C-alpha cells in the first residue's frame, strides 16, 4: 500500500543490476538511476515498467487509477518523472508542489490534461505518443462504418431482446460510398487508405494543405465535404477552431441519411444537435467515443443525450485502447523520458524546445533551461570562457517562453562550469546529466 492507501506495483529493488550490454556502455549519470523516483498512474502498460526496469530504474511506483489534484500534490513530492493517461490532470498546483519533477509522460495521444504553460515556466518536459495507437483507431473507424451503414446496432439490440429483424431495407454496402474525413493527420490519412481498400471514395478537409494518399481529394471548404459525404468521421484536436465545429448548422449541410462518427475529442461535436438530427431522420446513424464530460473511472455512471437512440454506437473512450497500442505507447513515451533524463534529448516535448545533441566521448554534459530573454547564451559563454572552460559541444533552441541549452564540457572542469551556469540570470533549471 502507498501513502494514499492504494495498491501499488513496484519493480524489485535489485532489478537495476540486470544491465544489457548496451546499457553498460551508456554514460554514468550524475544522478544515479537508483535514486530516480518514477510515478505511473492509470494502469499504464507493463511495457513502460519493463522499459524502466531494463534501463536500471529501481523505484517505479504504478497505481491503477487516477489521482485527484489534492492527492497528486502529495504524491509528486520527491518524484522525478510522472506518467499519466487521459484522466489525470497535471495542474499548476501539482507542478508547483512537485519539488523534483523533470518530466511528464502522457501515455496517450493528447496533452490537454497538462497545464503546459505552468510546465514550461518550470522547465518540465512534457512528452506524449501521438502516433502509437493510429492503427487501432483507424481499424475501428472502418469497422464502425460497416456496422452503421448496415444498421447492425439496431439488429443486434433486437436479437438480444428476442426480435428477429431480418431485413435489407436501409442497409447498404460501403463500396461506392463517399467517406468525408475531417482532419487528415496520422489517423485520418490511415483511415483514408483503408477506406479506399474497401472501395470507398474519399474526400477530406484539413486546415492545412495536405498531400493526399491514394485517390483521396482535399476539399477547400468544410461545408463542401459535408454536402458530399455519406459518412463523416472526425480526427481533429480540441482547440478554439474546432470546438463545436459540427453543430446544428453543420448538420443541416450534411446529406439526409448520412452517418457521423466522432472518435477525436468530446467538444468538437454538439451532441444535442446530433440527437435532434437522429430523431428527425436527418442522420441515419452515429458513433461517438468521446464526450464533453466523461466518468472518472471504469464502472462509474454515464449518461448521454444519445443513449437509446436508433443506430447509435457509444463507446467509453476506447478508440485507441488495444493491447498493441498500449504496449507501443508504453515503449514510446518511456523511451522519450529516459532519453531526456540521460542525454537531455527533448525531441517530442511540448514544453522544452526540441534539442538533440549526440553525446561526445570524454565530456560531461550540462543542461540549462532559462527564460527566453536576450543575452543568456552570451552570458553562459562569457562565464565559461572567463574561467578557461572549453565548450566541446553546444546546442541552443528557444520557444516563446524559455530557452534550452545542451553543453558538453571538458570533464575535469565540469563541476566548475555547472556552478557558473546555475548563477546565470534568468536560469529556470540547470542539471548535470553525466
N, C-alpha and C positions, 0 to 999 in steps of 0.2 A: 504493500500500500504506500502511496505517496503522501505528501503533507496535506493533500486535499481529500484524502480518504479514497482515492481511486486506484484501481488495479493498474499496474504498470508492467511493462516488459523491459528488462534491462539486458544489454549484452553482457556476457560474462567478463569480469574484470581482467582476466588473463587473455582475452581474445586478441588483444593488440600484439601479442608476440608471434602470431601466426602470419608473418610477413610473406609477401610474394617477393620474387627476385626483383621485380620492377619497383616495388615499394622500398626495398633495401637500398636501391640506387638513388632514391629521391633525397633531396637535401634535408638536413635535420632542421626542423622548425624551431624558432626561438621559444615558442610556447608549446611545450610538449603535448602530444596528442592525448596523453593520459590525463591531462588537466582540462581538456576541452569538454564542455557540457553541451549536449545536444538534446533538445526537447522536440519530439514529434507528436502532433495531435491528430485526432480524427482518423485513427486507424490507418495511417499511411502504410503503404505496401512493404512487405518483408524485403523486397528488393532494395529499398532505401536503407534499411537496417544492415543488410548484408554489405552494401557498398561502404558504409561507415566502418563496419567490423573489419572488412578486408583492408581498409586504409589505416587501421590501427587505432581507431577512436573507441575508447573503452567505456565512456559514460554517455550512453544513449538511453533516454527515457521516452517510452512510447505510451501515449494514452489513447484509449479507444474513441473518445468523444471530443467535442469542442469544449472550450472553457469560456466562461463569462469574462467581461473586462476586468472585474474585481479579482476573480480567480487567477486570471492571466498575469495581472500586475504582480501578484505574489510569486507565481510560478517562474517568471522570467528572471528573477534575481539570480545572478551568477551564471546565467545561460549565455552561451556564445552564438549558437545557431538555433533558430526556431523553424520548424516545418509545420505547415498548415495546409488545409484544403479550402473549401469554399465557405464553410460556416464560421470559422474563427475570424474575429475582427481584430486586426492589429491597429489599434487606435493611437493617437498621440499620447494618451495617458500610459498606454502599455509601453511605448517606445521610451518615454521619459522614465518609466520605472525600471527599464532594463539597463542595468549598470555595466554589463559587459557585452552587449549584443553587437555582433559584427555583421550577421546576415540573416535574412528571412527567405525561406524557400516556400513558394506557393506550389504545392503538388497538384496543379490543375492548369487550366488554360489562362484564366484571368488573374488580375492582381487588384481588382477594385475593392477587395476586402482589406487592403492595407492602406493606411494613410501615407501615401507616397511622399507628400510634401514634408511631413514630420520625419520620415525615414531619411529623406535626402538631407534635411537640416542636420541630422545627427550622423550622417555619413554611414548609414546602414544600407548595405547592398540587398536588393530585393530581386529574386530570380523566380521564374516560372517555367512551365513546359508547354509552350504554345502549339507544338506540333505533334506531341506524343500520342494523343488519342484521336487524331484526324481520321484514321481508318475506321475506328469504332463508330464514330458519329456518322460518317458517310454511309457505311453499310446500313445503319439503322434508318437513315432517311430514305434510302431506296426501298427497304422493307415496308416502311410506313406508306410510301406512295402506292405500293401494291395493295396493302391492306385497306387503305381508304378508298381507292378507286374501285375496289371490288366490294366495298361495304362489309368487310369481314367482321368489324367490331359489332355491328348490329346482328349479323348471323350467328356469331359466337354467343352473344348475350341471349339470343332467342333459344339456341340449342341448350344452354345451361338452364334456362327456365322451362324447358320441356316443349318448346315450339319448333316445328320442322319448317324452316323458312327457305325452302328450295325454290329459288327463282333467279332469273338472269336480269330482270329489269333493274336499271340503274347501276349495273356492274359493267366495267369496261376493262380493256387491256391498256397497258402503258404504251405499247408500241404505237407510234404515230402521234402521241400526245405531246404537248409543249410544257416543258418544265421551266419555270422562271426562278432563277437563283438571285437573291438579293444579298450581295456580299461575296465577291469572287476571290476569297483568300484561300488559305490552305484547305479548309473543309469544303467550301463552295466549289472550288475547282476540281476536287476529287469526286464530289457528287456529280459534277458535270460529266466527267469521263465515264463514270459508272452508268449514268442515265443514258448516255449515247449508246452504250453497250446493250441496253435494254430496248433500243430502237426509238428513243425519245428525241425530239428536237429540243435544243437547249438555248435559252436566252438568259442573259444575266445583266444585272445593274450593279455598278460599283462607283463610289465617289471618285476613284482614280481610274485612269485608262489602264486596262489590264489586257495582256496578250491572251487570246482565247486558246483553250486546249481543244483539240479535235475540230468539230464543226460548229462549236458554240459561237453565238453572236452577242456582242455587247449592245445594250440599248442606252441611249443618251439620257432618257427620262424614265423615272420610276413608273409614272402613270402608263407609259407605253408598254412596259413589261406587264403591269397588272392587267391591262386590256387584252393581252395576247395569251397569257399563260393559263393552262388548265390546272396546273398545280404550282403554288408559290411556296418556296422554302427560304427561310431567313437564316443568314450566317454572318451577323454583324456584331460589333462590340456595343456596349452601352455607353453613350455619351450624349451631349446635348443635341447632336444632329440626328440621332437615331431614336430617341425616346418617343414612343407612340407614333412611329413612322407609319405603322399600319393602324389607322384609326377609322372612324366611320366614313370619312370622305374617301380614303384609300380603298376601302372595301367596296364602296359604290362604283369605283372604277374597275373592279375585277369582273370577270365573266360570270354570268349566272351559272351556278352549279360547279364552280371551281372549288379547289381544296387549298387550305392554308396549313403550313407546317412551321412551327417556331421551336427550334432547338438551339437558339442563340442566347438571348438574355431576356429576363422576365419583363422588362419595362419597354420593350420595343413594339409591343402589340397591345392595343386596347381590348382587353378580354370582354368587357361589356358590349362593345361593338361587335365582336366576333359572335357572342351569344345571340344577339339580336339577328345577325345575318344567318346563323344556323337555323333559328326558329322560323325565319321568313322564307327559307329556301334559297336565299342568295348564295350562301355557301353550302356545298354538299357534304363537307366534312372538314375536320381539323385534327391536328395532332399537336400537343403542347407538352413540353418537358420542363419549362422554366416559367416561374410565376413572380409577380411583383413582391409578394410576401410568401415565404416558404417556412415550413416547420423546422425547428432547430435540429431534430434528430429522428432517426428511424423509429416508427411507432407512434409519433405524435399525430394529433388530429390534423386533418387537412380539409379545407373547403375551397370551392371554386365555382364561379358562375357557369362554368362549362360542364359541371357534373350532371349526369343523367340526360344529356342531350344526344340526339341520334348521330351515329357515325363519328364519334369523337373518341380519340385515344389520348389519355392523360398518363404521363409517366413522371416519377418523382426525381427529376433532375439526374437522370442516369444516361444521358446521351453518350458520354464517353466512358461509362462505367463497365468496362470489361477487365478481366484479369490481365490480359495482354497489355491494355492501355495503362493500367495502374502500375504494372511492373516497369513499363517503358518510362512512365513519368517518374517513378521512384529512382530509377537509374539516372535519368537525365538531370533532374534537379539536384540530386545528391552530388553528382559529378561537378556541377557548377559551383556548389557550395564549397566542396573540397578544393577545387582549383583556385577559388577566391582566397580561401584560408591559407593555402600552402604556397601559392605563387602570385597572388594578387590579381589574377585574371578576372576581369569584371565583364567580359562579353556576355550579353544577355541580361544584364542588370537594368532595371527600370529607374534606378536612383543614382547610383555611382556611374560616372561616364565610362563607356566601354574601353578598356585598355588591355592589351595582351603583349607583354614584353617577354620574349623567350629567356629562360634563365641562362646565366653565364657561369662557367666554372671559376672557382676561386674568388667569388664575390659574396657579399652579404646584401640582401635585398631589403629596402625600406619603402613602405607605403606612406603617402602623405595626402590626406584629404583636407581641403581648405575651402574657405568661402571664395567665390569667384569674384575677386577684387584685383585691380591692377597691381602688378609688381611682385606677386608671390613667388613665381618661378625665379625671377631675378634675385630676390632676397635669399632664396634657398641656395642658388648657385654662388652668390657672393659670400654667404656664411661658410659654405664648404670650401671654396677656393681660398678664402682668407685664412683658413686653418690647414691649408696644404692637403686637402682631401680630394682625391681624384675620382671623378664620376666616370665609371666604365660603361654605363648604360642608363638611359633616361627616356621616359615617355610621359607626356602630359596630354590630358584631354579634359575639356570642361563642358558643363551644361549651363543652363541659366543660373543655377544656384551655387554649384560647387565645382571645384577643380580636383583632379585626381592625378597624382604623380607617382610613378614607379621609378625607383633609383637603384641601380646596382653599384655598390661602393666597394673599394678595396677592403677586404675582410679585417685587416689589422686596425683599421680606423673606423669601423662601422659604428661602434658604440659612441664615439665622439660625434659622428655625423648624426646619429639618432637624437642625441641630446640637443644638438644645434637646431635640428628641424622641428622638434617639439616646441621650440620657442618662437617660431616664425609667426608674425602677426597674421590673424585670420585662420589659424590652424583649427580644424574640426576634430581630426583624429590622425594620429601617427602610429605606425605599427612596424616593428621589426619582424619580417617574415621568416628569414633564415640567415 
